[in-house]
Amino acid sequence: MRRVGIFGWGVVAPKSRNIEAFERNLQSSESWLSPFNGFGPDNFLVGMPEFELTDYKPWIDARFPANRFSQLEKKMGQPTQFAIGAFIQSLQQNPGLEQELQALGPRAHVYVGTGLGDLPTIQNISLDLYRAQRRWDRFWAAPERNSVLRKWLETREPLPGLPPEPSTAEEATRDEAEDKWWHFWAGHSVELREYLDELREIEAIGVPDGGDVESAKLAVIKEKRTRNAKLQKKWMSPEPPWNAVSSNVLWNIHNTPASQISMMGRITGMTFAPVAACSSFGYGLRLAINAIQLGQAKAVVMGMTDPPPTPLVVGGFYNARVISADAAVSKPLTALRGTHIAGGSVVWVLGDLEHFTSRGFKPLGMEPVAVGVTADADHIITPSKEGPTLAIREALAGAGLTPSDVGSWDLHATATPGDFLEVQNLRDVLPETVLITARKGTFGHGMSAGGGWELTAQYLGYGQGKVFPTPLKQAELNKQISKVHGRFVFDEAVAAPAGCAGKLSMGVGGINACVISRPWK
């Protein structure tokens, strides 16, 4: 069986613009969370990633034409930018790694996914469309530009589907009533039909037969622009709503971070985005290990990336009743008030251990030995007992280990009532000697990146022979949880225990991933 090592890693996280800052910050027990205020003043704390794309401009400028950086800046959303930054960092720990990934051709893969996708880009473009549609409907629904409406105003006869007049709506719903009213009358505008007829003639212009296609195409584009400008001037209309939709909505789909990393690294092997909610990093790791052990790849660039917290996500988590909203840090294993949303990225470069060490590359952190993955097939949010427990047993079996071989364990632990069940389930499998950590009180809950941060923290600590502190104070430990298990890492670092380390992630929809790792000899 081929062994796998990590030969590069990079992180973008709250209070941590790179892997070096991430490692420094882990030495402290302080939380990295900060006030959100995305709704105006509010009581939410979030993990806001620290990031500047300009940190990577020299690296990009040294490898690509001058316009490449501005293209990434303007067209790529933050999840993709975070992933690019983490990938560039991952090339720094082992000199020559970049060239080796390129030399491997189709035997170097890229698996970089996301938990939520680029919701900020989608949200902003959706708002642009809504505002443009509102302006557009209002323009064509004005009586001076709508002969059908003018005629109706004289008689006010009932019409099929006619919404109530906005003036009759309550103030709280008047905006919605206006939208429906204007949209209805814009749809009945004869003048709008005339505008669209003229626009159709313009858009019907095609590239003529004969001659050079490229120059003819440019001439057609120029002619269409000229005629469109004249059409807008004739009607004095606002821009059509379809003009308000940025093409960035297409350039920032779920596989964009992976495809951009393949371009930045000139990596030509299989590239795609694994997506499995909060368990995404573990799932991606399982796929990467499989590819290497099956001989399909010699290296896999694997990671996850999440957008910074937005009102859309914070509000959604709040109404799912899983987020804390009292302006104080909600620590796992304490009052179980809810979690904190976070954004950022983590990227690992995994490789066939024999192949890479024979070329002088040095593995980092720990050795990922096995990943157990299961589905609860039960509930959309609440984890079952059987699904996570089976994932733990699958991982231990895959590693050829028994429960007594495990020295430490990192929980999924979201500071919700599920923490109690998670500890209880863990103790059904592992002995009372296991040392437990929970880190979402440190950097928050990145939907897909969080599991990667937690594993990276575990690996960095073991690389130094210790387990980093957490924000949890011993006196804060939930009394019911303390009756189930008593050995936790509190606000001081401790020596790494003997044996292997485990990490469990449980995703929305009942998706579980359990990673078993061991220290390098």
One Martini backbone bead per residue (centre of mass of N, CA, C, O) as a GRO file, in nm:
protein
  521
    1MET     BB    1   0.093   0.038   0.026
    2ARG     BB    2   0.072   0.356  -0.029
    3ARG     BB    3   0.212   0.638   0.093
    4VAL     BB    4   0.129   0.957   0.251
    5GLY     BB    5   0.214   1.303   0.206
    6ILE     BB    6   0.292   1.630   0.311
    7PHE     BB    7   0.450   1.908   0.106
    8GLY     BB    8   0.214   2.129   0.140
    9TRP     BB    9   0.088   2.452   0.282
   10GLY     BB   10  -0.213   2.664   0.318
   11VAL     BB   11  -0.352   2.975   0.471
   12VAL     BB   12  -0.682   3.123   0.524
   13ALA     BB   13  -0.769   3.322   0.811
   14PRO     BB   14  -0.842   3.431   1.092
   15LYS     BB   15  -0.573   3.633   1.170
   16SER     BB   16  -0.459   3.467   0.892
   17ARG     BB   17  -0.274   3.516   0.596
   18ASN     BB   18  -0.097   3.260   0.685
   19ILE     BB   19   0.072   2.986   0.799
   20GLU     BB   20   0.254   3.142   0.998
   21ALA     BB   21   0.028   3.293   1.150
   22PHE     BB   22  -0.132   3.045   1.230
   23GLU     BB   23   0.091   2.918   1.409
   24ARG     BB   24   0.126   3.153   1.604
   25ASN     BB   25  -0.175   3.176   1.705
   26LEU     BB   26  -0.190   2.881   1.834
   27GLN     BB   27  -0.024   2.951   2.100
   28SER     BB   28  -0.292   3.077   2.171
   29SER     BB   29  -0.616   3.104   2.350
   30GLU     BB   30  -0.733   3.301   2.171
   31SER     BB   31  -0.966   3.446   1.994
   32TRP     BB   32  -1.043   3.528   1.631
   33LEU     BB   33  -1.287   3.687   1.671
   34SER     BB   34  -1.540   3.922   1.537
   35PRO     BB   35  -1.731   4.163   1.458
   36PHE     BB   36  -1.974   4.204   1.214
   37ASN     BB   37  -2.198   4.425   1.113
   38GLY     BB   38  -2.380   4.344   0.842
   39PHE     BB   39  -2.665   4.491   0.960
   40GLY     BB   40  -2.515   4.647   1.127
   41PRO     BB   41  -2.573   4.652   1.427
   42ASP     BB   42  -2.476   4.359   1.624
   43ASN     BB   43  -2.440   4.012   1.793
   44PHE     BB   44  -2.211   3.909   1.605
   45LEU     BB   45  -1.965   3.660   1.556
   46VAL     BB   46  -1.668   3.623   1.347
   47GLY     BB   47  -1.459   3.481   1.085
   48MET     BB   48  -1.240   3.702   0.943
   49PRO     BB   49  -1.048   3.708   0.686
   50GLU     BB   50  -0.704   3.750   0.619
   51PHE     BB   51  -0.658   3.943   0.308
   52GLU     BB   52  -0.425   3.986   0.017
   53LEU     BB   53  -0.364   3.964  -0.313
   54THR     BB   54  -0.097   4.141  -0.326
   55ASP     BB   55   0.092   3.928  -0.190
   56TYR     BB   56   0.088   3.763  -0.494
   57LYS     BB   57   0.192   3.942  -0.729
   58PRO     BB   58   0.490   3.864  -0.774
   59TRP     BB   59   0.433   3.568  -0.847
   60ILE     BB   60   0.243   3.623  -1.087
   61ASP     BB   61   0.425   3.824  -1.255
   62ALA     BB   62   0.659   3.600  -1.297
   63ARG     BB   63   0.439   3.402  -1.485
   64PHE     BB   64   0.261   3.636  -1.611
   65PRO     BB   65   0.098   3.851  -1.752
   66ALA     BB   66   0.014   4.171  -1.652
   67ASN     BB   67  -0.316   4.108  -1.664
   68ARG     BB   68  -0.367   3.872  -1.460
   69PHE     BB   69  -0.412   4.009  -1.189
   70SER     BB   70  -0.655   4.189  -1.271
   71GLN     BB   71  -0.833   3.951  -1.350
   72LEU     BB   72  -0.848   3.822  -1.069
   73GLU     BB   73  -0.955   4.078  -0.921
   74LYS     BB   74  -1.226   4.118  -1.107
   75LYS     BB   75  -1.339   3.802  -1.158
   76MET     BB   76  -1.263   3.691  -0.881
   77GLY     BB   77  -1.358   3.565  -0.607
   78GLN     BB   78  -1.268   3.510  -0.283
   79PRO     BB   79  -1.246   3.201  -0.278
   80THR     BB   80  -1.041   3.192  -0.511
   81GLN     BB   81  -0.830   3.379  -0.391
   82PHE     BB   82  -0.774   3.216  -0.139
   83ALA     BB   83  -0.682   2.956  -0.286
   84ILE     BB   84  -0.446   3.080  -0.433
   85GLY     BB   85  -0.291   3.170  -0.183
   86ALA     BB   86  -0.265   2.888  -0.050
   87PHE     BB   87  -0.116   2.758  -0.286
   88ILE     BB   88   0.135   2.937  -0.294
   89GLN     BB   89   0.222   2.865  -0.009
   90SER     BB   90   0.251   2.544  -0.061
   91LEU     BB   91   0.531   2.591  -0.234
   92GLN     BB   92   0.744   2.683   0.006
   93GLN     BB   93   0.843   2.425   0.183
   94ASN     BB   94   0.936   2.293  -0.110
   95PRO     BB   95   1.168   2.310  -0.317
   96GLY     BB   96   1.033   2.229  -0.645
   97LEU     BB   97   0.724   2.165  -0.636
   98GLU     BB   98   0.615   2.311  -0.881
   99GLN     BB   99   0.778   2.150  -1.095
  100GLU     BB  100   0.675   1.868  -1.019
  101LEU     BB  101   0.375   1.912  -1.085
  102GLN     BB  102   0.431   1.964  -1.386
  103ALA     BB  103   0.593   1.698  -1.456
  104LEU     BB  104   0.343   1.496  -1.393
  105GLY     BB  105   0.099   1.589  -1.525
  106PRO     BB  106  -0.167   1.364  -1.506
  107ARG     BB  107  -0.040   1.290  -1.200
  108ALA     BB  108  -0.168   1.575  -1.130
  109HIS     BB  109  -0.402   1.694  -0.903
  110VAL     BB  110  -0.725   1.879  -0.840
  111TYR     BB  111  -0.894   1.924  -0.510
  112VAL     BB  112  -1.123   2.196  -0.493
  113GLY     BB  113  -1.357   2.324  -0.271
  114THR     BB  114  -1.688   2.389  -0.117
  115GLY     BB  115  -1.955   2.477   0.089
  116LEU     BB  116  -2.111   2.754  -0.051
  117GLY     BB  117  -1.972   2.924  -0.229
  118ASP     BB  118  -2.007   3.239  -0.408
  119LEU     BB  119  -2.224   3.428  -0.249
  120PRO     BB  120  -2.135   3.725  -0.279
  121THR     BB  121  -2.151   3.734  -0.587
  122ILE     BB  122  -2.445   3.644  -0.612
  123GLN     BB  123  -2.568   3.863  -0.435
  124ASN     BB  124  -2.469   4.117  -0.587
  125ILE     BB  125  -2.592   4.042  -0.865
  126SER     BB  126  -2.882   4.011  -0.768
  127LEU     BB  127  -2.912   4.306  -0.679
  128ASP     BB  128  -2.855   4.434  -0.950
  129LEU     BB  129  -3.095   4.301  -1.091
  130TYR     BB  130  -3.323   4.404  -0.914
  131ARG     BB  131  -3.274   4.708  -0.961
  132ALA     BB  132  -3.293   4.700  -1.271
  133GLN     BB  133  -3.579   4.582  -1.288
  134ARG     BB  134  -3.719   4.812  -1.137
  135ARG     BB  135  -3.641   5.039  -1.332
  136TRP     BB  136  -3.758   4.912  -1.588
  137ASP     BB  137  -4.055   4.878  -1.502
  138ARG     BB  138  -4.107   5.171  -1.423
  139PHE     BB  139  -4.058   5.294  -1.701
  140TRP     BB  140  -4.281   5.109  -1.866
  141ALA     BB  141  -4.517   5.190  -1.638
  142ALA     BB  142  -4.541   5.463  -1.738
  143PRO     BB  143  -4.792   5.639  -1.882
  144GLU     BB  144  -4.608   5.799  -2.099
  145ARG     BB  145  -4.501   5.476  -2.189
  146ASN     BB  146  -4.821   5.357  -2.164
  147SER     BB  147  -5.104   5.315  -2.340
  148VAL     BB  148  -5.257   5.095  -2.183
  149LEU     BB  149  -5.261   5.242  -1.910
  150ARG     BB  150  -5.401   5.498  -1.997
  151LYS     BB  151  -5.664   5.358  -2.079
  152TRP     BB  152  -5.724   5.222  -1.804
  153LEU     BB  153  -5.746   5.487  -1.630
  154GLU     BB  154  -6.027   5.562  -1.760
  155THR     BB  155  -6.184   5.281  -1.651
  156ARG     BB  156  -6.087   5.042  -1.453
  157GLU     BB  157  -6.097   4.764  -1.553
  158PRO     BB  158  -6.086   4.448  -1.520
  159LEU     BB  159  -5.790   4.232  -1.493
  160PRO     BB  160  -5.602   3.977  -1.545
  161GLY     BB  161  -5.369   3.978  -1.278
  162LEU     BB  162  -5.422   4.234  -1.129
  163PRO     BB  163  -5.277   4.416  -0.907
  164PRO     BB  164  -5.257   4.603  -0.655
  165GLU     BB  165  -5.231   4.907  -0.567
  166PRO     BB  166  -4.980   5.053  -0.388
  167SER     BB  167  -5.161   5.258  -0.223
  168THR     BB  168  -5.318   5.000  -0.075
  169ALA     BB  169  -5.074   4.928   0.074
  170GLU     BB  170  -4.882   4.857   0.311
  171GLU     BB  171  -4.587   4.989   0.406
  172ALA     BB  172  -4.428   4.714   0.448
  173THR     BB  173  -4.538   4.618   0.128
  174ARG     BB  174  -4.491   4.836  -0.100
  175ASP     BB  175  -4.250   4.738  -0.263
  176GLU     BB  176  -4.383   4.476  -0.361
  177ALA     BB  177  -4.626   4.615  -0.496
  178GLU     BB  178  -4.461   4.774  -0.702
  179ASP     BB  179  -4.329   4.543  -0.847
  180LYS     BB  180  -4.594   4.412  -0.950
  181TRP     BB  181  -4.714   4.656  -1.097
  182TRP     BB  182  -4.481   4.722  -1.294
  183HIS     BB  183  -4.455   4.439  -1.422
  184PHE     BB  184  -4.732   4.421  -1.541
  185TRP     BB  185  -4.721   4.685  -1.725
  186ALA     BB  186  -4.465   4.617  -1.882
  187GLY     BB  187  -4.602   4.357  -2.013
  188HIS     BB  188  -4.826   4.573  -2.165
  189SER     BB  189  -4.621   4.726  -2.341
  190VAL     BB  190  -4.596   4.848  -2.656
  191GLU     BB  191  -4.329   5.007  -2.643
  192LEU     BB  192  -4.154   4.767  -2.556
  193ARG     BB  193  -4.203   4.604  -2.814
  194GLU     BB  194  -4.066   4.806  -3.001
  195TYR     BB  195  -3.790   4.796  -2.872
  196LEU     BB  196  -3.747   4.484  -2.913
  197ASP     BB  197  -3.760   4.488  -3.221
  198GLU     BB  198  -3.508   4.665  -3.257
  199LEU     BB  199  -3.316   4.482  -3.098
  200ARG     BB  200  -3.344   4.229  -3.274
  201GLU     BB  201  -3.212   4.351  -3.528
  202ILE     BB  202  -2.938   4.396  -3.400
  203GLU     BB  203  -2.886   4.092  -3.294
  204ALA     BB  204  -2.903   3.968  -3.599
  205ILE     BB  205  -2.626   4.037  -3.647
  206GLY     BB  206  -2.373   3.885  -3.841
  207VAL     BB  207  -2.130   3.700  -3.972
  208PRO     BB  208  -2.003   3.710  -4.266
  209ASP     BB  209  -1.929   3.570  -4.546
  210GLY     BB  210  -1.622   3.577  -4.574
  211GLY     BB  211  -1.329   3.635  -4.486
  212ASP     BB  212  -1.228   3.742  -4.182
  213VAL     BB  213  -1.355   3.645  -3.884
  214GLU     BB  214  -1.221   3.822  -3.668
  215SER     BB  215  -1.268   4.105  -3.800
  216ALA     BB  216  -1.576   4.066  -3.840
  217LYS     BB  217  -1.648   4.035  -3.542
  218LEU     BB  218  -1.550   4.318  -3.450
  219ALA     BB  219  -1.741   4.475  -3.636
  220VAL     BB  220  -2.007   4.370  -3.515
  221ILE     BB  221  -1.967   4.465  -3.228
  222LYS     BB  222  -1.946   4.766  -3.298
  223GLU     BB  223  -2.224   4.794  -3.438
  224LYS     BB  224  -2.397   4.710  -3.197
  225ARG     BB  225  -2.308   4.932  -3.005
  226THR     BB  226  -2.402   5.172  -3.173
  227ARG     BB  227  -2.704   5.091  -3.196
  228ASN     BB  228  -2.764   5.068  -2.895
  229ALA     BB  229  -2.705   5.363  -2.824
  230LYS     BB  230  -2.931   5.478  -3.007
  231LEU     BB  231  -3.165   5.332  -2.870
  232GLN     BB  232  -3.131   5.456  -2.589
  233LYS     BB  233  -3.158   5.750  -2.684
  234LYS     BB  234  -3.442   5.735  -2.805
  235TRP     BB  235  -3.586   5.617  -2.528
  236MET     BB  236  -3.445   5.683  -2.249
  237SER     BB  237  -3.353   5.424  -2.115
  238PRO     BB  238  -3.262   5.202  -1.925
  239GLU     BB  239  -3.093   4.947  -1.860
  240PRO     BB  240  -3.119   4.643  -1.912
  241PRO     BB  241  -3.123   4.380  -1.692
  242TRP     BB  242  -2.923   4.194  -1.858
  243ASN     BB  243  -2.684   4.410  -1.826
  244ALA     BB  244  -2.654   4.370  -1.495
  245VAL     BB  245  -2.523   4.086  -1.545
  246SER     BB  246  -2.253   3.950  -1.451
  247SER     BB  247  -2.017   3.717  -1.566
  248ASN     BB  248  -1.914   3.629  -1.276
  249VAL     BB  249  -2.133   3.407  -1.231
  250LEU     BB  250  -1.966   3.203  -1.415
  251TRP     BB  251  -1.659   3.231  -1.296
  252ASN     BB  252  -1.795   3.131  -0.983
  253ILE     BB  253  -1.805   2.842  -0.956
  254HIS     BB  254  -1.724   2.560  -0.776
  255ASN     BB  255  -1.462   2.491  -0.977
  256THR     BB  256  -1.280   2.747  -0.988
  257PRO     BB  257  -1.053   2.707  -0.781
  258ALA     BB  258  -0.937   2.455  -0.920
  259SER     BB  259  -0.889   2.573  -1.206
  260GLN     BB  260  -0.704   2.807  -1.117
  261ILE     BB  261  -0.483   2.634  -0.992
  262SER     BB  262  -0.412   2.484  -1.251
  263MET     BB  263  -0.318   2.746  -1.393
  264MET     BB  264  -0.111   2.861  -1.188
  265GLY     BB  265   0.047   2.562  -1.183
  266ARG     BB  266   0.034   2.395  -1.443
  267ILE     BB  267  -0.193   2.167  -1.402
  268THR     BB  268  -0.305   1.866  -1.600
  269GLY     BB  269  -0.484   1.716  -1.428
  270MET     BB  270  -0.731   1.633  -1.251
  271THR     BB  271  -1.023   1.862  -1.207
  272PHE     BB  272  -1.211   1.943  -0.902
  273ALA     BB  273  -1.518   1.969  -0.683
  274PRO     BB  274  -1.557   1.886  -0.368
  275VAL     BB  275  -1.882   1.838  -0.190
  276ALA     BB  276  -1.952   1.817   0.196
  277ALA     BB  277  -1.964   2.041   0.362
  278CYS     BB  278  -1.813   2.005   0.673
  279SER     BB  279  -1.666   1.734   0.529
  280SER     BB  280  -1.492   1.813   0.278
  281PHE     BB  281  -1.195   1.771   0.360
  282GLY     BB  282  -1.214   1.469   0.422
  283TYR     BB  283  -1.316   1.386   0.144
  284GLY     BB  284  -1.079   1.497  -0.019
  285LEU     BB  285  -0.867   1.323   0.125
  286ARG     BB  286  -0.977   1.051   0.041
  287LEU     BB  287  -0.948   1.096  -0.266
  288ALA     BB  288  -0.642   1.150  -0.266
  289ILE     BB  289  -0.549   0.883  -0.144
  290ASN     BB  290  -0.676   0.701  -0.350
  291ALA     BB  291  -0.528   0.805  -0.604
  292ILE     BB  292  -0.244   0.726  -0.498
  293GLN     BB  293  -0.292   0.422  -0.419
  294LEU     BB  294  -0.401   0.355  -0.724
  295GLY     BB  295  -0.204   0.525  -0.933
  296GLN     BB  296  -0.344   0.797  -1.055
  297ALA     BB  297  -0.145   0.953  -0.855
  298LYS     BB  298   0.130   1.146  -0.714
  299ALA     BB  299  -0.049   1.413  -0.688
  300VAL     BB  300  -0.249   1.639  -0.462
  301VAL     BB  301  -0.439   1.921  -0.474
  302MET     BB  302  -0.591   1.998  -0.158
  303GLY     BB  303  -0.909   2.174  -0.081
  304MET     BB  304  -1.066   2.467   0.077
  305THR     BB  305  -1.337   2.722   0.033
  306ASP     BB  306  -1.458   3.034   0.182
  307PRO     BB  307  -1.644   3.284   0.240
  308PRO     BB  308  -1.713   3.547   0.383
  309PRO     BB  309  -1.915   3.675   0.590
  310THR     BB  310  -2.269   3.714   0.547
  311PRO     BB  311  -2.594   3.792   0.580
  312LEU     BB  312  -2.696   3.539   0.438
  313VAL     BB  313  -2.549   3.334   0.629
  314VAL     BB  314  -2.604   3.437   0.912
  315GLY     BB  315  -2.913   3.434   0.884
  316GLY     BB  316  -2.940   3.133   0.816
  317PHE     BB  317  -2.808   3.024   1.078
  318TYR     BB  318  -2.997   3.163   1.276
  319ASN     BB  319  -3.269   3.021   1.157
  320ALA     BB  320  -3.131   2.732   1.233
  321ARG     BB  321  -3.025   2.747   1.535
  322VAL     BB  322  -2.665   2.758   1.521
  323ILE     BB  323  -2.617   3.055   1.632
  324SER     BB  324  -2.458   3.304   1.788
  325ALA     BB  325  -2.620   3.626   1.955
  326ASP     BB  326  -2.437   3.775   2.226
  327ALA     BB  327  -2.133   3.897   2.173
  328ALA     BB  328  -2.004   3.617   2.248
  329VAL     BB  329  -1.804   3.361   2.297
  330SER     BB  330  -1.871   3.037   2.168
  331LYS     BB  331  -1.785   2.750   2.326
  332PRO     BB  332  -1.711   2.454   2.315
  333LEU     BB  333  -1.839   2.262   2.584
  334THR     BB  334  -2.048   2.456   2.724
  335ALA     BB  335  -2.347   2.635   2.667
  336LEU     BB  336  -2.460   2.575   2.376
  337ARG     BB  337  -2.535   2.849   2.174
  338GLY     BB  338  -2.335   2.830   1.930
  339THR     BB  339  -2.188   2.936   1.648
  340HIS     BB  340  -1.931   3.063   1.411
  341ILE     BB  341  -1.876   3.222   1.132
  342ALA     BB  342  -1.643   3.146   0.855
  343GLY     BB  343  -1.353   3.234   0.650
  344GLY     BB  344  -1.157   3.064   0.388
  345SER     BB  345  -0.846   2.865   0.356
  346VAL     BB  346  -0.716   2.531   0.245
  347VAL     BB  347  -0.396   2.383   0.134
  348TRP     BB  348  -0.279   2.074   0.004
  349VAL     BB  349   0.016   1.870  -0.070
  350LEU     BB  350  -0.005   1.556  -0.197
  351GLY     BB  351   0.205   1.251  -0.180
  352ASP     BB  352   0.404   1.014  -0.274
  353LEU     BB  353   0.633   0.927  -0.056
  354GLU     BB  354   0.850   0.783  -0.226
  355HIS     BB  355   0.867   0.981  -0.460
  356PHE     BB  356   0.934   1.249  -0.296
  357THR     BB  357   1.173   1.155  -0.113
  358SER     BB  358   1.358   1.066  -0.356
  359ARG     BB  359   1.363   1.399  -0.432
  360GLY     BB  360   1.392   1.557  -0.134
  361PHE     BB  361   1.128   1.567   0.004
  362LYS     BB  362   0.944   1.690   0.292
  363PRO     BB  363   0.741   1.604   0.527
  364LEU     BB  364   0.458   1.708   0.706
  365GLY     BB  365   0.369   1.669   1.029
  366MET     BB  366   0.169   1.415   0.929
  367GLU     BB  367   0.019   1.099   0.865
  368PRO     BB  368  -0.219   1.004   0.651
  369VAL     BB  369  -0.396   0.698   0.676
  370ALA     BB  370  -0.723   0.745   0.723
  371VAL     BB  371  -1.071   0.752   0.584
  372GLY     BB  372  -1.394   0.786   0.711
  373VAL     BB  373  -1.706   0.745   0.526
  374THR     BB  374  -2.045   0.873   0.579
  375ALA     BB  375  -2.406   0.831   0.605
  376ASP     BB  376  -2.697   0.878   0.781
  377ALA     BB  377  -2.978   0.880   0.643
  378ASP     BB  378  -3.179   1.108   0.810
  379HIS     BB  379  -3.085   1.427   0.876
  380ILE     BB  380  -3.027   1.754   0.783
  381ILE     BB  381  -2.876   1.825   1.079
  382THR     BB  382  -2.896   1.601   1.281
  383PRO     BB  383  -2.701   1.382   1.408
  384SER     BB  384  -2.630   1.070   1.436
  385LYS     BB  385  -2.499   0.792   1.586
  386GLU     BB  386  -2.413   0.590   1.356
  387GLY     BB  387  -2.256   0.749   1.139
  388PRO     BB  388  -2.003   0.855   1.298
  389THR     BB  389  -1.926   0.584   1.428
  390LEU     BB  390  -1.868   0.440   1.160
  391ALA     BB  391  -1.643   0.631   1.064
  392ILE     BB  392  -1.449   0.562   1.293
  393ARG     BB  393  -1.429   0.257   1.243
  394GLU     BB  394  -1.334   0.277   0.949
  395ALA     BB  395  -1.070   0.429   1.007
  396LEU     BB  396  -0.940   0.227   1.199
  397ALA     BB  397  -0.945  -0.011   1.002
  398GLY     BB  398  -0.782   0.129   0.772
  399ALA     BB  399  -0.527   0.164   0.983
  400GLY     BB  400  -0.499  -0.087   1.178
  401LEU     BB  401  -0.662  -0.010   1.446
  402THR     BB  402  -0.721   0.064   1.779
  403PRO     BB  403  -0.851   0.255   2.024
  404SER     BB  404  -0.576   0.241   2.200
  405ASP     BB  405  -0.403   0.401   1.966
  406VAL     BB  406  -0.537   0.664   2.065
  407GLY     BB  407  -0.444   0.991   2.190
  408SER     BB  408  -0.611   1.196   2.000
  409TRP     BB  409  -0.894   1.444   1.957
  410ASP     BB  410  -1.098   1.609   1.712
  411LEU     BB  411  -1.375   1.790   1.706
  412HIS     BB  412  -1.645   1.937   1.571
  413ALA     BB  413  -1.780   2.116   1.763
  414THR     BB  414  -2.043   2.386   1.768
  415ALA     BB  415  -2.181   2.482   2.042
  416THR     BB  416  -2.400   2.266   2.061
  417PRO     BB  417  -2.592   2.006   2.171
  418GLY     BB  418  -2.418   1.803   1.990
  419ASP     BB  419  -2.166   1.775   2.173
  420PHE     BB  420  -2.268   1.561   2.364
  421LEU     BB  421  -2.315   1.335   2.156
  422GLU     BB  422  -2.025   1.326   2.045
  423VAL     BB  423  -1.886   1.241   2.309
  424GLN     BB  424  -2.055   0.993   2.360
  425ASN     BB  425  -1.983   0.844   2.095
  426LEU     BB  426  -1.678   0.839   2.138
  427ARG     BB  427  -1.687   0.668   2.409
  428ASP     BB  428  -1.801   0.409   2.263
  429VAL     BB  429  -1.497   0.372   2.135
  430LEU     BB  430  -1.315   0.534   2.328
  431PRO     BB  431  -1.111   0.598   2.571
  432GLU     BB  432  -1.042   0.795   2.861
  433THR     BB  433  -0.738   0.876   2.758
  434VAL     BB  434  -0.827   1.064   2.555
  435LEU     BB  435  -0.742   1.364   2.392
  436ILE     BB  436  -0.941   1.664   2.370
  437THR     BB  437  -1.053   1.879   2.102
  438ALA     BB  438  -1.181   2.229   2.036
  439ARG     BB  439  -1.177   2.509   1.771
  440LYS     BB  440  -1.433   2.706   1.708
  441GLY     BB  441  -1.351   2.927   1.928
  442THR     BB  442  -1.117   3.038   1.757
  443PHE     BB  443  -1.215   3.048   1.416
  444GLY     BB  444  -1.461   2.897   1.367
  445HIS     BB  445  -1.704   2.811   1.096
  446GLY     BB  446  -1.596   2.664   0.831
  447MET     BB  447  -1.764   2.480   0.627
  448SER     BB  448  -1.490   2.354   0.477
  449ALA     BB  449  -1.223   2.477   0.615
  450GLY     BB  450  -1.240   2.397   0.917
  451GLY     BB  451  -1.130   2.104   0.900
  452GLY     BB  452  -0.852   2.201   0.789
  453TRP     BB  453  -0.764   2.372   1.025
  454GLU     BB  454  -0.779   2.149   1.241
  455LEU     BB  455  -0.573   1.960   1.108
  456THR     BB  456  -0.339   2.161   1.087
  457ALA     BB  457  -0.317   2.209   1.390
  458GLN     BB  458  -0.255   1.919   1.461
  459TYR     BB  459   0.001   1.890   1.282
  460LEU     BB  460   0.167   2.126   1.394
  461GLY     BB  461   0.178   2.028   1.685
  462TYR     BB  462   0.313   1.747   1.637
  463GLY     BB  463   0.568   1.875   1.507
  464GLN     BB  464   0.622   1.997   1.822
  465GLY     BB  465   0.505   1.792   2.048
  466LYS     BB  466   0.202   1.919   2.057
  467VAL     BB  467  -0.094   2.078   2.194
  468PHE     BB  468  -0.278   2.325   2.140
  469PRO     BB  469  -0.456   2.557   2.260
  470THR     BB  470  -0.765   2.666   2.392
  471PRO     BB  471  -1.034   2.870   2.503
  472LEU     BB  472  -1.084   2.661   2.716
  473LYS     BB  473  -1.191   2.641   3.039
  474GLN     BB  474  -1.225   2.429   3.293
  475ALA     BB  475  -1.478   2.579   3.431
  476GLU     BB  476  -1.655   2.569   3.144
  477LEU     BB  477  -1.723   2.290   3.144
  478ASN     BB  478  -1.965   2.091   3.087
  479LYS     BB  479  -2.109   1.892   3.320
  480GLN     BB  480  -2.226   1.667   3.141
  481ILE     BB  481  -1.965   1.618   2.980
  482SER     BB  482  -1.773   1.559   3.227
  483LYS     BB  483  -1.922   1.279   3.285
  484VAL     BB  484  -1.815   1.142   3.012
  485HIS     BB  485  -1.549   1.335   3.007
  486GLY     BB  486  -1.207   1.457   3.131
  487ARG     BB  487  -1.006   1.491   2.864
  488PHE     BB  488  -0.882   1.814   2.795
  489VAL     BB  489  -0.805   2.098   2.614
  490PHE     BB  490  -0.717   2.396   2.718
  491ASP     BB  491  -0.539   2.711   2.782
  492GLU     BB  492  -0.302   2.491   2.747
  493ALA     BB  493  -0.044   2.336   2.651
  494VAL     BB  494   0.040   2.000   2.547
  495ALA     BB  495   0.160   1.707   2.520
  496ALA     BB  496   0.189   1.477   2.295
  497PRO     BB  497   0.054   1.193   2.269
  498ALA     BB  498   0.060   0.883   2.229
  499GLY     BB  499  -0.002   0.802   1.911
  500CYS     BB  500  -0.278   0.873   1.751
  501ALA     BB  501  -0.491   1.084   1.543
  502GLY     BB  502  -0.813   1.241   1.546
  503LYS     BB  503  -1.089   1.344   1.307
  504LEU     BB  504  -1.413   1.497   1.313
  505SER     BB  505  -1.677   1.536   1.065
  506MET     BB  506  -2.006   1.708   1.036
  507GLY     BB  507  -2.251   1.737   0.795
  508VAL     BB  508  -2.481   1.860   0.623
  509GLY     BB  509  -2.691   1.574   0.579
  510GLY     BB  510  -2.503   1.347   0.708
  511ILE     BB  511  -2.181   1.401   0.669
  512ASN     BB  512  -1.891   1.192   0.719
  513ALA     BB  513  -1.548   1.248   0.858
  514CYS     BB  514  -1.257   1.039   0.937
  515VAL     BB  515  -0.929   1.110   1.064
  516ILE     BB  516  -0.621   0.930   1.053
  517SER     BB  517  -0.312   0.993   1.233
  518ARG     BB  518   0.056   1.002   1.229
  519PRO     BB  519   0.353   1.025   1.335
  520TRP     BB  520   0.659   1.078   1.258
  521LYS     BB  521   0.951   0.899   1.320
   0.00000   0.00000   0.00000
